[in-house]
Amino acid sequence: MWGHHDSHYGGFVLVLTAVLHVCTGLRLQPCRSGVVEVLEGSNSFSFTCDQYSNAITWYYKTRRSLEQIIGTCDATACQATGIPPGLFSLTFLTASSSRVNLTNQVTERRYGITYRCADSQTTDRCQVDIVSHAVLPPAGASVTEARWALQGTSDVTSVFSSLGRYSCQWREADQSGQVISAIEGVLTLSPVISDSSNTQNRTGTCTLSKSLPTLDGNYTYSVVVSPGQTVRVGGAVHIVRPVTPRVTCSPSPWVPENTDVICTCSTQSVGRPEGRLRWFRGKINTINSGNYGDTRLTLTSQRMTRADHNVTTFRCDVEWAESITEESYTAQVGYAVSPPIFTVTSSTVRENQSVAFTCRADGRPTPNITLVNRDTGRQLRRQSSPLSYSVSRARCEDAGVYTCSASNGIGPDQVETIKFLVNCEPRTQEGQSDPARLPALTFMGDSETLMFSTIAYPTPASFNLTFLGSTYTSNTPSVIAADIDAVVFCRQSPTQVHIASCYVVVFNVTSASAAGYYRVTLANDQGEGNFVFQIRLSDTEGEISESGTDQSSVSLAPIAALSAVLVALLLAIVILTVWLWRRGWVLPCVSPDGTSSPSVSRRLSKETPAADYYLTPVSGRRDTVPRFAAPTGPYDSLQMDDVNVRSPYAEIGHHDNQPPHASRGAEPAYSNTRPQEETNDNSSSYLELV
């Protein structure tokens, strides 16, 4: 069997893998770190398998053959089976150990065998590296200084490892000879010429590159090449550290603005190997460098400005194996405070969100910072720059124009502002109930206005007015506010952005039953808030009948005069219309078949369906006389059958203005815009409930 595989042994590598069983089980040794080196040609090397309790079997295997049995051993003896003559010998040692001896024939480079011993439960392997120790020339190693680095090199004349396990190492020893560090070198070997037997010796070089030591002393370097741990001394270096440099600058301690600063750096020694002095501005910008060996260096004139204060730093160091640095010099420049940098994490937040303000300013001496909410006049914080101010849960009342003022007693104060907004739904002033109770509004026959304030941002832009009844409780149901003409609008306070001044303008009452409690709902894009107020009818208004006819006359002369003019104008129009009709003219409000069109709009009353109520623009004139039923008088005889019949064209405007979302039985959506500024024709527009 051995002869059958003999032709394959040339060029094989013996491989040994060790598995150490810590507690119980067999063990194959020696096998350090799983590999054992065997010097080529050795005839005294053996493997021992021990710590077994059952019968074991010894195996060997080449890299190109299957595993073969060397023999078996039990507690009494060993029996060799199939061992090729002249390669191994199997020896019984004890009941739990046995040994395989290797001859010099199997330690030649051309052989490669793996050994294993195993019982019924465990196994252990060993891998053999056939080596030839490294050969180094007597004077082939050296070290040299290259500025702040150390370079080393050593020739390798000859070395061999069947497993290709080559390495080199440089050892650094102090002046007492004690090795203080080991540095892996770079081993470069000659290429292998194609040879299936893999028996060639290798040549090459081992190199070293490292920084110089930074402590004073003499250092010796030697090289170690494996296999073989062959050692050669490479050389020594002498190290002297530089002396820490000193810096002096003038003028000192403060440099006036736009003045040059001059500094000098000096040292007693720049070290060995010799270093040189360098000036830096900042951390990395080199201004100038001296010559190697010079111990004094002057910094050229440097003009200082306000921007250099506590920012511009000069430092001097010794360029050496490591930087030897003196304490740096930082320019101190006195100047007036600069405009502050004022920031906020978000200029607009929702209520209960957090926000943080930061304000900083440059100046000498350090400026004092004051943070104020200008809308409320409240000083929030005062401290040296920088200033930080945080609000963990912002409230609508925190909104306003925030000012950051910086001062240091040199020059004028500097101020920056930020407009900070807090979005919140309309709500009552602090301490009021929800809904808030507003003062009563007494209707005197002319337009009456109820003004109240609310906390809201953005300013409410949507409104709803509902009737609660003649009495009010929290459970009072609401109905449509049908018996009054009114507008609701809000305006932002000019001094406090979170305050809105809201107005309920009532300019007509169509029924005595309109007196009672009303709820006005204000809404913005954050939500809505409710307010309750009462409308009272003044005794001077007189009694108002269910039909809407006023039983008393208005005592004010201007109003009476205006009413008389309107009545006269109305009679003139009626007479003219009748006269034209008798002459064959057709009124534009009468359909061709002689019937009238539906009414343009209906009077607001509780009996009128809610779908007919909507907000529409009307002229700036505010009627002071309530709308009543058509009067009767001496001119009734002038009326023909088509008088008081609705025109078919009246519905055109009605349908054009009808809101698309209105439907019978639904509560109307009340909206409003602010009154327009007066124009040349002295007209303005409101949104009116008609």
C-alpha positions as CSV (number, residue, x, y, z in Angstrom):
1,M,0.0,0.0,0.0
2,W,2.9,2.4,0.8
3,G,4.6,1.6,-2.4
4,H,1.4,2.3,-4.3
5,H,1.4,5.9,-3.0
6,D,5.1,6.5,-2.9
7,S,5.1,8.3,-6.3
8,H,2.8,10.9,-4.8
9,Y,4.8,11.8,-1.8
10,G,7.3,14.0,-3.5
11,G,6.4,17.7,-3.0
12,F,3.8,17.0,-0.3
13,V,3.8,18.9,3.0
14,L,3.3,17.2,6.3
15,V,0.3,18.7,8.0
16,L,-0.4,18.4,11.7
17,T,-3.6,19.8,13.4
18,A,-3.8,19.6,17.2
19,V,-7.0,19.5,19.2
20,L,-6.3,19.7,22.9
21,H,-9.0,18.0,25.1
22,V,-8.9,20.0,28.3
23,C,-11.0,17.7,30.5
24,T,-10.8,14.1,29.4
25,G,-9.9,12.4,26.1
26,L,-6.8,11.4,24.2
27,R,-4.0,13.9,23.4
28,L,-1.4,13.9,20.6
29,Q,1.8,15.8,21.4
30,P,4.0,17.7,20.9
31,C,1.8,20.1,19.0
32,R,2.2,23.7,20.0
33,S,-0.5,25.9,18.6
34,G,-1.5,23.1,16.3
35,V,1.9,23.0,14.5
36,V,5.2,21.4,15.2
37,E,8.4,22.2,13.3
38,V,10.6,19.3,12.4
39,L,14.1,20.0,11.1
40,E,14.6,18.3,7.8
41,G,16.6,15.0,8.0
42,S,15.8,14.5,11.8
43,N,15.6,10.8,12.8
44,S,14.8,11.4,16.5
45,F,11.3,12.9,16.3
46,S,8.2,11.1,17.6
47,F,4.6,11.7,18.5
48,T,2.9,10.4,21.6
49,C,-0.8,9.7,22.0
50,D,-1.9,9.4,25.6
51,Q,-4.8,9.9,28.0
52,Y,-7.0,7.3,26.3
53,S,-9.0,4.5,28.1
54,N,-10.1,2.5,25.1
55,A,-8.3,1.0,22.2
56,I,-6.9,3.6,19.7
57,T,-5.9,3.6,16.1
58,W,-2.9,5.5,14.6
59,Y,-3.4,7.0,11.1
60,Y,-1.2,8.8,8.6
61,K,-2.2,10.7,5.4
62,T,-0.4,12.5,2.6
63,R,-1.8,15.5,0.9
64,R,-2.5,13.4,-2.2
65,S,-3.6,10.1,-0.7
66,L,-6.3,8.7,1.4
67,E,-5.8,8.2,5.1
68,Q,-4.0,5.0,6.0
69,I,-3.7,3.0,9.2
70,I,-0.4,2.7,11.0
71,G,-1.6,0.4,13.7
72,T,-3.7,-0.1,16.9
73,C,-3.0,0.0,20.6
74,D,-5.0,-1.1,23.6
75,A,-4.3,-1.3,27.3
76,T,-1.9,-4.2,26.8
77,A,0.0,-3.9,23.5
78,C,0.3,-2.2,20.1
79,Q,-0.1,-3.9,16.8
80,A,1.4,-2.4,13.6
81,T,-0.6,-2.9,10.4
82,G,0.3,-1.9,7.0
83,I,3.3,0.3,7.9
84,P,5.6,0.8,5.0
85,P,9.1,-0.4,6.0
86,G,11.6,2.2,7.1
87,L,9.1,5.0,7.7
88,F,7.5,4.5,11.2
89,S,7.8,2.4,14.3
90,L,4.9,1.9,16.7
91,T,5.8,1.6,20.4
92,F,3.6,0.6,23.4
93,L,4.3,2.8,26.4
94,T,1.5,2.3,29.0
95,A,-2.1,1.2,29.2
96,S,-3.1,4.8,28.2
97,S,-0.2,5.9,25.9
98,S,1.7,4.9,22.8
99,R,4.2,6.4,20.5
100,V,5.0,6.7,16.8
101,N,8.6,7.3,15.9
102,L,9.5,9.0,12.6
103,T,12.6,8.0,10.6
104,N,14.8,10.5,8.8
105,Q,13.2,9.2,5.6
106,V,9.8,10.8,6.3
107,T,11.4,14.1,7.5
108,E,12.8,14.8,4.1
109,R,11.3,17.7,2.1
110,R,9.7,15.4,-0.4
111,Y,7.4,13.8,2.1
112,G,4.3,15.2,3.7
113,I,2.3,13.2,6.2
114,T,-0.6,13.9,8.6
115,Y,-0.8,12.0,11.8
116,R,-3.9,11.2,13.8
117,C,-4.8,9.0,16.8
118,A,-8.4,8.3,17.6
119,D,-10.6,6.1,19.8
120,S,-14.3,5.5,19.5
121,Q,-15.2,8.9,20.9
122,T,-12.4,11.4,20.3
123,T,-9.6,12.2,17.9
124,D,-6.5,14.4,17.8
125,R,-4.3,15.5,14.9
126,C,-0.9,17.0,14.5
127,Q,0.6,18.9,11.6
128,V,4.4,18.8,10.9
129,D,6.3,21.6,9.2
130,I,9.6,20.4,7.7
131,V,11.9,23.4,7.9
132,S,15.4,24.5,7.1
133,H,16.5,27.4,9.5
134,A,17.1,30.9,8.1
135,V,20.6,31.9,7.3
136,L,21.5,35.6,7.6
137,P,24.9,37.1,6.6
138,P,27.0,38.3,9.5
139,A,26.9,42.0,8.5
140,G,23.6,42.0,6.6
141,A,21.4,44.0,9.0
142,S,21.4,47.8,9.6
143,V,19.3,50.7,10.8
144,T,19.4,54.4,9.7
145,E,17.6,57.6,10.7
146,A,15.5,59.3,8.0
147,R,14.4,62.6,9.5
148,W,11.9,61.5,12.1
149,A,11.6,57.8,11.0
150,L,13.8,54.8,11.5
151,Q,14.6,52.5,8.6
152,G,16.0,48.9,9.0
153,T,17.0,46.2,6.5
154,S,18.4,42.6,6.7
155,D,19.3,40.1,4.0
156,V,18.1,36.5,4.2
157,T,20.5,34.1,2.4
158,S,18.5,30.9,2.8
159,V,15.3,29.6,4.5
160,F,12.7,26.8,3.9
161,S,9.3,25.8,5.3
162,S,7.3,23.0,3.8
163,L,4.1,24.8,5.0
164,G,5.3,28.2,3.7
165,R,5.4,29.7,7.3
166,Y,7.9,32.5,7.0
167,S,8.2,35.6,9.2
168,C,10.6,38.3,10.4
169,Q,10.5,40.6,13.4
170,W,12.5,43.6,14.7
171,R,13.2,43.9,18.4
172,E,13.8,47.3,20.1
173,A,15.9,47.2,23.2
174,D,16.8,50.1,25.6
175,Q,20.2,51.0,26.8
176,S,20.0,48.3,29.5
177,G,19.5,45.6,26.8
178,Q,15.9,44.9,27.7
179,V,13.5,44.4,24.8
180,I,10.8,47.1,25.1
181,S,8.9,46.4,21.8
182,A,8.7,44.0,19.0
183,I,7.7,45.2,15.5
184,E,6.6,43.0,12.7
185,G,8.9,43.5,9.7
186,V,8.1,43.1,6.1
187,L,9.7,39.9,4.7
188,T,10.1,39.8,0.9
189,L,11.2,36.4,-0.5
190,S,12.4,35.4,-3.9
191,P,9.7,33.9,-6.2
192,V,9.3,30.1,-6.3
193,I,10.2,28.5,-9.6
194,S,7.5,26.0,-10.6
195,D,8.5,22.8,-8.9
196,S,6.0,20.1,-7.9
197,S,8.3,18.9,-5.2
198,N,8.3,22.3,-3.4
199,T,11.8,21.7,-2.1
200,Q,13.6,25.0,-3.0
201,N,15.3,27.2,-0.4
202,R,14.1,30.8,-0.4
203,T,16.1,34.1,-0.2
204,G,14.9,37.6,0.5
205,T,15.1,40.7,2.8
206,C,13.4,41.8,6.0
207,T,12.7,45.6,6.3
208,L,11.6,47.9,9.1
209,S,10.0,51.3,9.1
210,K,8.8,53.1,12.3
211,S,8.9,56.5,14.0
212,L,11.8,57.4,16.2
213,P,11.4,56.9,20.0
214,T,10.3,60.0,21.8
215,L,12.2,59.5,25.0
216,D,15.9,60.2,25.7
217,G,18.3,57.3,25.4
218,N,20.2,54.8,23.3
219,Y,18.2,52.2,21.4
220,T,19.4,48.9,19.8
221,Y,17.6,47.1,17.0
222,S,18.0,43.4,16.0
223,V,16.2,41.2,13.4
224,V,14.7,37.7,13.9
225,V,13.8,35.5,10.9
226,S,11.8,32.3,11.1
227,P,11.8,29.3,10.7
228,G,14.8,29.0,13.0
229,Q,14.5,32.2,15.0
230,T,17.8,33.4,13.5
231,V,19.0,36.7,15.1
232,R,21.2,39.5,13.8
233,V,21.9,42.9,15.4
234,G,21.0,45.8,13.1
235,G,22.4,48.9,14.8
236,A,21.6,51.6,17.4
237,V,20.4,55.2,17.6
238,H,20.8,58.0,20.2
239,I,17.8,60.2,21.1
240,V,17.7,63.6,22.8
241,R,14.3,65.3,23.3
242,P,14.0,69.1,22.4
243,V,13.4,71.6,25.2
244,T,9.9,73.1,25.4
245,P,9.9,76.5,23.6
246,R,8.8,79.8,25.2
247,V,6.6,82.5,23.7
248,T,6.5,86.2,24.4
249,C,4.2,88.7,22.6
250,S,3.7,92.4,22.7
251,P,1.6,94.5,23.2
252,S,0.3,92.5,26.1
253,P,-2.1,91.5,27.6
254,W,-4.5,93.3,25.2
255,V,-4.0,94.3,21.6
256,P,-5.9,97.4,20.4
257,E,-8.0,96.9,17.4
258,N,-6.1,97.3,14.1
259,T,-2.7,97.0,15.8
260,D,0.2,94.6,15.0
261,V,1.3,92.0,17.4
262,I,4.9,90.8,17.4
263,C,5.9,87.4,19.1
264,T,9.2,85.6,19.7
265,C,9.7,81.9,20.2
266,S,12.9,80.5,21.7
267,T,14.2,77.1,23.1
268,Q,17.5,75.9,24.6
269,S,17.7,72.8,22.3
270,V,15.9,71.6,19.3
271,G,16.8,68.0,20.1
272,R,18.7,65.1,18.4
273,P,18.2,64.5,15.6
274,E,17.9,68.3,15.3
275,G,14.4,69.8,14.8
276,R,13.3,73.3,13.9
277,L,11.0,76.0,15.2
278,R,7.7,76.8,13.5
279,W,5.0,79.4,13.9
280,F,1.3,78.5,13.4
281,R,-1.8,80.7,13.1
282,G,-4.7,78.6,14.2
283,K,-4.3,74.9,14.3
284,I,-2.9,74.0,10.9
285,N,-1.9,77.2,9.0
286,T,1.9,77.5,9.1
287,I,3.1,81.2,9.0
288,N,6.8,80.5,8.9
289,S,9.5,78.0,9.8
290,G,13.1,78.3,11.0
291,N,16.1,76.4,9.9
292,Y,16.9,73.0,11.4
293,G,19.1,73.6,14.5
294,D,18.0,77.3,15.1
295,T,16.8,78.0,18.6
296,R,15.0,81.3,18.1
297,L,12.3,82.4,15.6
298,T,10.4,85.8,15.5
299,L,6.8,86.0,14.2
300,T,6.3,88.6,11.6
301,S,3.9,91.5,12.3
302,Q,0.2,90.3,12.4
303,R,-2.5,93.0,12.2
304,M,-5.3,92.3,14.7
305,T,-8.9,93.2,14.1
306,R,-12.2,92.7,16.0
307,A,-12.7,89.3,14.3
308,D,-9.4,88.1,15.9
309,H,-10.6,88.5,19.5
310,N,-10.5,85.1,21.3
311,V,-10.4,83.5,17.8
312,T,-6.9,84.0,16.4
313,T,-4.3,81.8,18.1
314,F,-0.6,81.8,17.6
315,R,1.6,78.9,18.7
316,C,5.2,77.9,18.3
317,D,6.4,74.3,18.3
318,V,9.5,72.2,17.5
319,E,9.1,70.0,14.5
320,W,10.6,66.8,15.7
321,A,9.6,63.1,16.1
322,E,6.6,64.5,17.9
323,S,5.4,68.1,18.2
324,I,6.8,69.9,21.2
325,T,4.4,72.8,21.8
326,E,4.4,75.8,24.1
327,E,1.2,77.2,25.5
328,S,-0.5,79.1,22.6
329,Y,-1.1,82.9,22.5
330,T,-4.6,84.0,21.8
331,A,-5.2,87.6,20.8
332,Q,-7.2,89.7,23.1
333,V,-8.8,92.6,21.1
334,G,-11.1,95.2,22.7
335,Y,-14.0,96.4,20.6
336,A,-17.6,97.4,20.7
337,V,-20.4,94.9,20.7
338,S,-21.3,93.5,17.3
339,P,-24.9,92.8,16.1
340,P,-26.2,89.8,18.0
341,I,-27.0,86.5,16.3
342,F,-30.5,85.7,17.3
343,T,-32.1,82.3,16.5
344,V,-35.2,80.3,17.4
345,T,-35.8,76.6,16.8
346,S,-39.1,77.5,15.0
347,S,-40.7,80.9,14.5
348,T,-44.1,79.4,14.5
349,V,-45.3,76.5,16.7
350,R,-48.5,75.0,17.9
351,E,-49.6,75.6,21.4
352,N,-47.9,73.2,24.0
353,Q,-45.0,72.6,21.7
354,S,-41.4,73.4,22.9
355,V,-39.3,76.2,21.6
356,A,-35.8,77.5,22.3
357,F,-34.2,80.9,21.7
358,T,-30.5,81.5,21.4
359,C,-28.8,84.8,21.3
360,R,-25.0,85.5,21.1
361,A,-22.9,88.6,20.4
362,D,-19.3,89.3,20.0
363,G,-17.5,92.0,21.9
364,R,-14.8,92.9,24.4
365,P,-15.6,92.7,27.2
366,T,-18.1,89.9,26.9
367,P,-21.5,91.5,26.1
368,N,-24.5,91.2,28.4
369,I,-27.6,89.8,26.6
370,T,-31.2,90.8,27.5
371,L,-34.2,88.9,26.1
372,V,-37.6,90.7,26.1
373,N,-41.0,90.0,24.8
374,R,-41.8,93.4,23.4
375,D,-45.5,92.8,23.0
376,T,-45.9,92.1,26.8
377,G,-42.9,94.2,28.0
378,R,-41.7,91.2,30.0
379,Q,-37.9,90.7,30.5
380,L,-37.4,87.0,30.1
381,R,-33.7,86.6,30.8
382,R,-30.5,88.6,31.2
383,Q,-27.0,87.1,31.2
384,S,-23.6,87.1,29.6
385,S,-23.3,86.0,25.9
386,P,-24.4,83.4,24.9
387,L,-28.0,83.4,26.1
388,S,-30.4,80.4,25.9
389,Y,-34.0,80.5,26.8
390,S,-36.4,77.6,26.4
391,V,-40.2,77.2,26.7
392,S,-41.2,73.6,27.2
393,R,-44.9,74.1,26.6
394,A,-45.5,77.3,24.5
395,R,-48.8,79.2,25.1
396,C,-50.6,81.5,22.8
397,E,-49.7,84.3,25.3
398,D,-46.0,83.6,24.6
399,A,-46.3,85.0,21.0
400,G,-44.9,88.4,20.2
401,V,-41.9,90.2,18.9
402,Y,-38.9,89.1,20.9
403,T,-35.9,91.4,21.1
404,C,-32.3,90.4,21.9
405,S,-30.2,93.4,23.0
406,A,-26.5,93.2,23.5
407,S,-24.3,95.7,25.3
408,N,-20.8,95.9,26.8
409,G,-20.4,99.6,27.6
410,I,-18.3,100.2,24.4
411,G,-20.4,101.8,21.7
412,P,-24.1,101.6,21.2
413,D,-26.3,98.7,22.2
414,Q,-27.1,96.3,19.4
415,V,-30.6,94.8,19.0
416,E,-32.1,92.0,16.9
417,T,-35.8,90.9,16.8
418,I,-37.7,87.8,15.9
419,K,-41.4,87.5,15.5
420,F,-42.6,84.4,17.3
421,L,-46.0,83.0,16.7
422,V,-48.0,80.4,18.5
423,N,-51.0,78.8,16.7
424,C,-53.9,78.2,19.0
425,E,-57.7,77.8,18.7
426,P,-59.9,80.7,19.9
427,R,-60.4,80.6,23.6
428,T,-61.4,82.8,26.4
429,Q,-59.2,85.0,28.5
430,E,-57.5,83.2,31.4
431,G,-60.0,82.6,34.2
432,Q,-63.2,82.8,32.1
433,S,-65.5,79.9,31.7
434,D,-66.0,78.1,28.4
435,P,-68.2,79.3,26.7
436,A,-67.4,82.7,28.0
437,R,-70.3,85.0,29.1
438,L,-70.2,88.3,27.3
439,P,-71.9,91.5,28.3
440,A,-75.5,92.0,27.1
441,L,-76.2,94.0,24.0
442,T,-79.2,96.4,24.1
443,F,-80.7,97.0,20.6
444,M,-81.9,100.6,20.4
445,G,-83.4,100.5,16.9
446,D,-80.1,101.4,15.1
447,S,-77.1,99.1,14.6
448,E,-75.5,98.0,17.9
449,T,-72.1,96.6,18.3
450,L,-70.8,94.1,20.9
451,M,-67.0,94.1,21.1
452,F,-65.0,91.4,23.0
453,S,-61.4,90.0,23.0
454,T,-60.3,86.4,22.5
455,I,-57.0,84.6,22.5
456,A,-56.4,83.1,19.1
457,Y,-53.9,82.8,16.3
458,P,-54.4,83.0,13.4
459,T,-57.2,85.6,13.8
460,P,-60.6,83.8,13.6
461,A,-61.9,83.9,10.0
462,S,-65.0,81.7,10.3
463,F,-68.0,82.5,12.4
464,N,-71.4,81.0,13.5
465,L,-74.2,82.7,15.3
466,T,-77.0,80.6,16.8
467,F,-80.0,81.5,19.0
468,L,-80.2,79.7,22.4
469,G,-83.6,81.1,23.6
470,S,-84.9,83.6,26.1
471,T,-83.2,81.7,28.9
472,Y,-79.8,80.0,28.9
473,T,-78.3,77.0,30.6
474,S,-75.4,74.8,29.5
475,N,-77.9,72.4,28.0
476,T,-80.0,74.9,26.1
477,P,-80.5,73.7,22.5
478,S,-79.6,76.1,19.7
479,V,-81.6,77.2,16.7
480,I,-80.9,79.4,13.8
481,A,-80.5,83.1,14.6
482,A,-83.3,84.0,12.1
483,D,-84.9,87.1,13.6
484,I,-81.9,89.4,13.4
485,D,-79.6,90.8,10.8
486,A,-76.0,90.7,12.1
487,V,-72.4,90.4,11.1
488,V,-69.5,89.0,13.1
489,F,-65.8,89.7,12.4
490,C,-62.5,89.8,14.2
491,R,-59.4,91.9,13.9
492,Q,-55.9,91.2,15.2
493,S,-54.6,93.4,18.0
494,P,-52.0,95.9,16.7
495,T,-49.9,95.4,19.8
496,Q,-50.4,91.7,20.8
497,V,-50.5,89.2,18.0
498,H,-52.3,86.6,20.1
499,I,-55.2,88.8,20.9
500,A,-58.1,89.3,18.5
501,S,-60.8,92.0,19.0
502,C,-64.1,90.5,17.7
503,Y,-67.3,92.4,16.9
504,V,-70.9,91.3,16.7
505,V,-72.8,94.0,14.8
506,V,-76.6,93.8,15.0
507,F,-78.3,96.2,12.6
508,N,-81.8,94.9,12.3
509,V,-84.3,93.0,14.5
510,T,-87.3,91.5,12.7
511,S,-89.2,90.1,15.7
512,A,-89.7,90.8,19.4
513,S,-88.9,87.1,20.0
514,A,-85.3,87.9,18.9
515,A,-84.6,89.0,22.4
516,G,-82.6,86.3,24.3
517,Y,-79.3,84.5,24.4
518,Y,-77.0,83.9,21.5
519,R,-73.9,81.8,21.0
520,V,-71.2,83.1,18.7
521,T,-68.6,80.5,17.5
522,L,-65.2,81.7,16.3
523,A,-63.0,79.4,14.3
524,N,-59.5,79.4,12.8
525,D,-57.5,76.6,11.3
526,Q,-56.6,75.4,14.8
527,G,-60.1,74.9,16.2
528,E,-63.0,76.9,17.5
529,G,-64.2,78.7,20.7
530,N,-67.7,79.7,21.9
531,F,-69.0,82.9,23.5
532,V,-72.5,83.6,24.8
533,F,-74.2,87.0,25.0
534,Q,-77.7,88.3,25.5
535,I,-79.7,90.7,23.2
536,R,-82.1,93.0,24.9
537,L,-84.7,95.2,23.2
538,S,-84.9,98.8,24.4
539,D,-88.2,100.3,25.5
540,T,-87.7,103.1,23.1
541,E,-87.8,100.5,20.3
542,G,-91.5,99.9,21.0
543,E,-93.4,96.7,20.8
544,I,-92.7,94.5,17.8
545,S,-95.7,92.4,16.5
546,E,-95.5,88.8,15.3
547,S,-96.0,90.1,11.8
548,G,-93.0,92.3,12.2
549,T,-95.0,95.6,12.1
550,D,-93.6,98.4,14.3
551,Q,-96.4,99.9,16.5
552,S,-94.4,102.9,17.5
553,S,-92.8,105.7,15.6
554,V,-89.2,106.5,15.7
555,S,-88.8,109.8,17.6
556,L,-85.6,110.8,15.9
557,A,-86.2,113.6,13.4
558,P,-83.5,112.6,10.9
559,I,-84.8,109.0,10.7
560,A,-88.4,110.2,10.2
561,A,-87.3,112.6,7.5
562,L,-85.4,109.9,5.7
563,S,-88.4,107.5,5.9
564,A,-90.7,110.2,4.4
565,V,-88.3,110.6,1.5
566,L,-88.2,106.9,0.9
567,V,-92.0,106.6,1.0
568,A,-92.5,109.4,-1.5
569,L,-89.9,107.9,-3.8
570,L,-91.7,104.5,-3.6
571,L,-95.1,106.1,-4.5
572,A,-93.6,107.9,-7.4
573,I,-92.2,104.6,-8.8
574,V,-95.5,102.9,-8.3
575,I,-97.5,105.6,-10.1
576,L,-95.0,105.7,-12.9
577,T,-95.1,101.9,-13.3
578,V,-99.0,101.9,-13.4
579,W,-99.0,104.7,-15.9
580,L,-96.6,102.9,-18.2
581,W,-98.4,99.7,-17.9
582,R,-101.8,101.2,-19.0
583,R,-100.1,102.4,-22.1
584,G,-99.0,99.0,-23.1
585,W,-95.6,98.8,-21.5
586,V,-94.6,95.5,-19.9
587,L,-92.7,95.6,-16.7
588,P,-89.4,93.7,-16.7
589,C,-90.4,92.0,-13.5
590,V,-93.6,90.4,-15.0
591,S,-93.4,87.2,-17.0
592,P,-95.1,87.1,-20.4
593,D,-98.0,85.2,-19.1
594,G,-98.7,87.9,-16.5
595,T,-97.5,86.0,-13.5
596,S,-94.8,87.1,-11.1
597,S,-91.6,85.3,-10.4
598,P,-90.7,83.9,-7.0
599,S,-89.5,86.2,-4.3
600,V,-85.8,87.1,-4.5
601,S,-85.4,86.5,-0.8
602,R,-87.6,85.8,2.2
603,R,-87.8,87.6,5.5
604,L,-85.8,85.9,8.2
605,S,-88.1,84.3,10.7
606,K,-88.2,81.1,12.7
607,E,-90.8,79.7,10.3
608,T,-88.5,80.2,7.2
609,P,-86.5,77.1,6.2
610,A,-82.8,77.4,7.2
611,A,-81.7,76.7,3.6
612,D,-82.9,80.1,2.6
613,Y,-80.5,81.9,5.0
614,Y,-77.1,82.8,3.8
615,L,-74.5,85.6,4.1
616,T,-74.4,88.0,1.2
617,P,-72.6,91.4,0.6
618,V,-74.8,94.4,1.1
619,S,-74.2,98.1,0.7
620,G,-72.5,100.1,3.4
621,R,-75.9,101.7,4.4
622,R,-77.3,100.3,7.6
623,D,-81.1,100.4,7.8
624,T,-82.3,101.7,11.1
625,V,-85.9,100.8,10.5
626,P,-86.8,97.1,10.8
627,R,-88.4,95.4,7.9
628,F,-92.2,95.4,8.2
629,A,-95.1,93.9,6.3
630,A,-96.3,95.9,3.2
631,P,-98.4,98.9,4.4
632,T,-101.9,99.8,3.3
633,G,-102.9,103.4,2.4
634,P,-104.9,105.6,0.1
635,Y,-102.9,104.6,-3.0
636,D,-104.1,101.0,-3.0
637,S,-106.7,101.9,-5.6
638,L,-103.9,102.7,-8.0
639,Q,-102.6,99.1,-7.9
640,M,-103.5,96.7,-10.6
641,D,-103.6,92.9,-10.4
642,D,-99.9,92.5,-11.2
643,V,-98.7,94.9,-8.5
644,N,-97.0,93.1,-5.7
645,V,-96.5,90.1,-8.0
646,R,-92.9,88.9,-8.1
647,S,-90.9,89.5,-11.2
648,P,-89.6,86.4,-13.0
649,Y,-86.1,88.1,-13.2
650,A,-85.8,88.4,-9.5
651,E,-84.7,84.8,-9.0
652,I,-81.6,85.4,-11.2
653,G,-79.7,87.2,-8.5
654,H,-81.1,85.0,-5.8
655,H,-79.8,81.8,-7.3
656,D,-76.5,83.4,-8.3
657,N,-75.8,84.3,-4.6
658,Q,-77.2,81.0,-3.1
659,P,-74.4,79.1,-1.4
660,P,-73.8,75.7,-3.1
661,H,-73.7,73.9,0.3
662,A,-77.1,75.2,1.6
663,S,-79.8,72.7,2.0
664,R,-83.2,72.8,3.6
665,G,-83.2,72.0,7.2
666,A,-79.4,72.5,7.7
667,E,-77.9,75.1,10.0
668,P,-76.4,78.0,7.9
669,A,-72.7,78.5,7.8
670,Y,-71.9,82.0,9.0
671,S,-68.8,83.7,7.6
672,N,-67.5,87.1,7.5
673,T,-64.9,89.5,6.2
674,R,-63.6,92.6,7.7
675,P,-65.2,95.9,6.6
676,Q,-63.5,97.3,3.6
677,E,-61.7,100.6,3.8
678,E,-63.7,103.6,2.6
679,T,-63.4,104.4,-1.1
680,N,-64.2,107.5,-3.1
681,D,-67.9,106.6,-3.2
682,N,-68.0,106.2,0.5
683,S,-69.1,102.5,0.2
684,S,-68.0,99.5,2.2
685,S,-69.1,95.9,2.3
686,Y,-70.1,93.5,5.2
687,L,-71.2,90.0,5.3
688,E,-74.8,90.2,6.5
689,L,-77.3,87.5,7.6
690,V,-80.5,88.4,5.5
